[in-house]
Amino acid sequence: MNSVQRERHVNTATRSLIRTLYDSGIRNCQVMNVIGNIHGDNDKVGFNVQHVRNVIRDERKKRFDISDAQARYAMPFVPFTEVNHHYQSVIFGFALMRDKHASTFKWILHTWLEGVGNKPPMTITTDQDQAMASAIADVLPNPTHLLCSWHISQKFPEKLAHRYSNFPEFKTFNHYIYKSLTEDIF
């Protein structure tokens, strides 16, 4: 009897018992021992501890549909960083967001501003997210808004592929961006 056929022998009542025992904090091998005691011996059960793990995995999948999983794991991360006197980036706050709407960014910015005593930063560096840019323009109109050069440079191969193929020296473009201290040098 293969494992798929053996797992089918975990009937509904036993699945319910496995779920109850697991939810009570009993480990998988102990769950198997309890079921073995009910049947008189682990060999008489018709499945093993791996099948117990599979039943628990299946129950977890039933409990959390895809929207629940995405709501927990596909959350945009918004770090608040500053540069200290050693020119090192230091994270001093963050937010996990349910969505990337301008209204959500506005709420986060208002909340963050309140947390720092309504003292806006001198500069803000972000990626090219339009909803975030809109929220920043509304909530923090005075700080200088910069785009992150790393995010921009990640798009070079895609956006400049035709230049890369025709002009091989163009591949060193990042060097000019990061090593140019003034516009004239660039």
C-alpha positions in Angstrom: 0.0 0.0 0.0 1.6 3.3 -1.0 1.6 6.5 1.1 -1.3 8.1 -0.8 -3.5 5.1 -0.3 -2.5 4.8 3.4 -3.3 8.5 3.9 -6.8 8.0 2.6 -7.4 5.7 5.6 -7.2 8.6 7.9 -11.0 8.9 8.4 -12.9 12.0 9.3 -13.1 11.2 13.0 -9.4 10.5 13.2 -8.6 13.8 11.3 -10.7 15.7 13.8 -8.9 14.0 16.7 -5.5 14.8 15.1 -6.5 18.5 14.7 -7.8 18.7 18.3 -4.7 17.1 19.8 -2.4 19.3 17.7 -4.4 22.4 18.6 -3.9 21.4 22.2 -0.1 21.6 21.8 0.6 17.9 21.5 3.5 17.1 19.1 3.0 14.9 16.0 4.8 11.9 17.4 2.6 12.1 20.6 -0.5 12.4 18.5 0.5 9.2 16.7 1.1 7.5 20.1 -2.4 8.5 21.3 -4.0 7.1 18.1 -1.9 4.0 18.5 -3.1 3.5 22.0 -6.7 3.8 20.8 -6.1 1.1 18.2 -4.1 -1.1 20.5 -0.7 -0.6 18.7 0.8 1.9 16.2 1.1 -0.9 13.6 -2.7 -1.3 13.7 -3.4 2.3 12.9 -3.0 2.1 9.1 -0.8 5.3 8.8 2.3 6.8 10.3 3.5 10.1 11.8 4.2 11.5 8.3 0.4 11.1 7.6 -0.3 13.0 10.8 1.9 15.8 9.5 0.1 15.8 6.2 -3.3 16.0 7.9 -2.2 19.0 10.0 -0.8 20.6 6.8 -4.1 20.0 5.0 -6.0 21.5 7.9 -3.8 24.6 7.9 -4.5 25.0 4.2 -8.2 24.9 4.8 -8.0 27.5 7.6 -6.0 30.0 5.7 -7.3 30.6 2.2 -5.1 32.5 -0.3 -6.4 35.9 0.6 -5.5 35.4 4.2 -2.0 34.2 3.3 -1.4 37.2 1.0 -2.8 39.6 3.6 0.0 38.3 6.0 2.9 37.8 3.7 2.5 40.1 0.7 2.5 43.3 2.8 4.6 46.2 1.5 7.3 47.1 3.9 8.0 50.8 4.5 11.2 51.5 6.4 11.9 54.9 8.0 15.6 55.5 8.0 17.9 58.3 8.7 21.6 59.0 8.2 23.7 59.4 11.3 26.8 61.5 11.7 28.9 58.7 10.4 26.9 58.6 7.1 25.4 55.3 8.1 21.7 54.4 7.4 19.8 53.7 10.6 16.3 52.3 10.7 14.2 54.0 13.4 10.8 52.8 12.3 8.8 50.9 9.8 5.3 50.1 8.7 3.7 47.0 7.2 0.9 47.9 4.8 -2.2 46.1 3.7 -2.2 47.9 0.3 -0.3 50.5 -1.7 -3.0 53.2 -2.0 -2.2 56.9 -1.6 -4.6 57.1 1.4 -2.7 54.4 3.2 0.6 56.1 2.6 -0.9 59.4 3.8 -2.1 57.7 7.0 1.3 56.2 7.6 3.1 59.6 7.0 0.7 61.4 9.3 1.2 58.8 12.0 4.9 58.9 11.6 5.0 62.7 11.7 3.0 62.7 14.9 5.5 60.2 16.4 8.5 62.4 15.6 6.9 65.5 17.1 5.7 66.9 13.8 9.3 67.6 12.6 9.4 66.8 8.9 12.7 65.4 7.4 14.9 67.6 5.2 14.9 64.9 2.4 12.9 61.8 1.5 14.2 59.0 -0.7 11.8 56.6 -2.2 11.3 54.2 -5.1 9.2 55.3 -8.0 5.8 54.4 -6.5 3.2 57.0 -7.7 0.9 56.5 -4.8 3.7 57.1 -2.3 4.9 60.2 -4.3 1.3 61.6 -4.2 1.0 61.1 -0.4 4.4 62.7 0.2 3.4 65.7 -1.9 0.3 66.1 0.1 1.6 65.4 3.6 5.3 66.5 3.4 5.4 69.2 0.6 8.6 70.9 1.8 11.3 68.2 2.1 13.3 67.4 -1.0 11.9 64.2 -2.6 14.7 62.1 -4.1 14.4 58.8 -6.1 16.5 55.9 -4.9 19.4 55.4 -7.3 19.5 51.7 -6.5 15.9 51.2 -7.6 16.6 53.2 -10.8 19.7 51.3 -11.6 17.9 48.0 -11.3 15.8 49.0 -14.3 18.8 49.9 -16.5 19.1 46.4 -18.2 15.4 46.4 -19.0 15.0 50.0 -20.1 18.4 50.4 -21.8 18.9 47.0 -23.4 19.1 48.6 -26.9 21.9 50.9 -25.7 23.8 48.0 -24.0 23.8 46.0 -27.2 24.8 48.8 -29.5 27.3 50.5 -27.1 29.1 48.1 -24.8 30.7 50.9 -22.9 27.2 52.0 -21.8 27.3 49.1 -19.3 29.5 51.2 -17.1 26.8 53.8 -16.8 26.4 52.9 -13.1 30.0 54.0 -12.5 29.2 57.5 -13.7 26.1 57.8 -11.6 27.8 56.7 -8.3 31.2 58.3 -8.9 30.1 61.7 -10.2 30.1 64.2 -7.4 28.7 67.0 -9.4 26.4 67.5 -12.5 29.4 68.8 -14.5 31.5 65.7 -13.8 28.6 63.5 -14.8 
